[in-house]
Amino acid sequence: MDATPYASDMQQIFPGEVFANTADFDTGIRQLLPRYDEMLEVISRCVPSSCDRILELGCGTGELSLKILQRCPDAQVIALDYSPRMLQFAESKIAAAGYQNRWSGIEADFGDWANNPEKFAIGREFAACVSSLAIHHLQDEMKFHLFQQIAVSLSSHGCFWNADPTLPESPVLVEVYQAAREEWATQQRINLGEVRDKKGTSVTQGYSSQDQLATLNTQLQMLTKAGFETVAVPWKYYGLAVFGGWLRGF
Ligand SMILES: C[S@@+](CC[C@H](N)C(=O)[O-])C[C@H]1O[C@@H](n2cnc3c(N)ncnc32)[C@H](O)[C@@H]1O
């Protein structure tokens, strides 16, 4: 999503922060991506409402955290993000909603967590792990390694759900997906040029760099190889997908 700079004076940002000003994120992401809320809603519905401990990777301004906290009344959410300014926004939003006792934001690179889990005092036995629009910034080898680390950090019936852009399987589909997005924006009377002008330009940070898309099929195979017994795609809209699965059964 940070792929193309549209203005020469763009401010440098971390991959995944998207906008030069964090205050533009919540409105801007809904203008850039069709069905953003629906996509996050699907993740929150796939997480059992009885979950106690939930790990979120790349929480950004806390939009998914909020949906999860609303649907899982007993859940403690441990949310990792390497961007202090995104975490700060998330923290204020979570506090304003009254969920501060059930949410902990941790400034950390999830690639670092995958490589050195012992450095982070967050433990294991999570009932669920969730992520949206973040993991696609890792190279494929690291995606697989992260999926492996998620698998060993879940309780035996734990689940993992990720929403991300995926690599189109053919050049024809690149055009189909792009056209669908542009038409959707026109129908919504969104001026994509104006929204893109608000984007920052990202430079590699830690384990993340500009979009490193993998096909959906490749990622489903990675999940199986990482130990997920059941893998599924509960939602897909052109090049965006929610995918993941359960370690055992279900
Ligand atoms: C596009 S935002 C999405 C935020 C939120 N999940 C949502 O759907 O609104 C991606 C977030 O992932 C974070 N991120 C990207 N790579 C990361 C990494 N390696 N470690 C931790 N956070 C990362 C960015 O800082 C950013 O807050």
PDBQT file of the ligand as one rigid body, heavy atoms in Angstrom, charges set to zero:
ROOT
HETATM    1  C1  LIG A 301      -1.676  -0.271   7.431  1.00  0.00    +0.000 C 
HETATM    2  S1  LIG A 301      -1.413  -0.256   9.142  1.00  0.00    +0.000 S 
HETATM    3  C2  LIG A 301      -2.793  -1.240   9.670  1.00  0.00    +0.000 C 
HETATM    4  C3  LIG A 301      -3.143  -0.997  11.098  1.00  0.00    +0.000 C 
HETATM    5  C4  LIG A 301      -4.336  -1.779  11.607  1.00  0.00    +0.000 C 
HETATM    6  N1  LIG A 301      -3.991  -3.174  11.739  1.00  0.00    +0.000 N 
HETATM    7  C5  LIG A 301      -5.517  -1.568  10.709  1.00  0.00    +0.000 C 
HETATM    8  O1  LIG A 301      -5.931  -2.499  10.013  1.00  0.00    +0.000 OA
HETATM    9  O2  LIG A 301      -6.042  -0.446  10.677  1.00  0.00    +0.000 OA
HETATM   10  C6  LIG A 301      -0.024  -1.347   9.375  1.00  0.00    +0.000 C 
HETATM   11  C7  LIG A 301       0.588  -1.236  10.751  1.00  0.00    +0.000 C 
HETATM   12  O3  LIG A 301       1.581  -2.265  10.870  1.00  0.00    +0.000 OA
HETATM   13  C8  LIG A 301       2.712  -1.719  11.515  1.00  0.00    +0.000 C 
HETATM   14  N2  LIG A 301       3.864  -2.540  11.118  1.00  0.00    +0.000 N 
HETATM   15  C9  LIG A 301       4.333  -2.803   9.875  1.00  0.00    +0.000 A 
HETATM   16  N3  LIG A 301       5.408  -3.608   9.932  1.00  0.00    +0.000 NA
HETATM   17  C10 LIG A 301       5.629  -3.871  11.260  1.00  0.00    +0.000 A 
HETATM   18  C11 LIG A 301       6.577  -4.653  11.956  1.00  0.00    +0.000 A 
HETATM   19  N4  LIG A 301       7.559  -5.320  11.316  1.00  0.00    +0.000 N 
HETATM   20  N5  LIG A 301       6.496  -4.719  13.301  1.00  0.00    +0.000 NA
HETATM   21  C12 LIG A 301       5.521  -4.035  13.963  1.00  0.00    +0.000 A 
HETATM   22  N6  LIG A 301       4.593  -3.260  13.361  1.00  0.00    +0.000 NA
HETATM   23  C13 LIG A 301       4.636  -3.192  12.006  1.00  0.00    +0.000 A 
HETATM   24  C14 LIG A 301       2.758  -0.265  11.058  1.00  0.00    +0.000 C 
HETATM   25  O4  LIG A 301       3.468   0.551  11.962  1.00  0.00    +0.000 OA
HETATM   26  C15 LIG A 301       1.279   0.085  11.015  1.00  0.00    +0.000 C 
HETATM   27  O5  LIG A 301       0.845   0.617  12.236  1.00  0.00    +0.000 OA
ENDROOT
TORSDOF 0
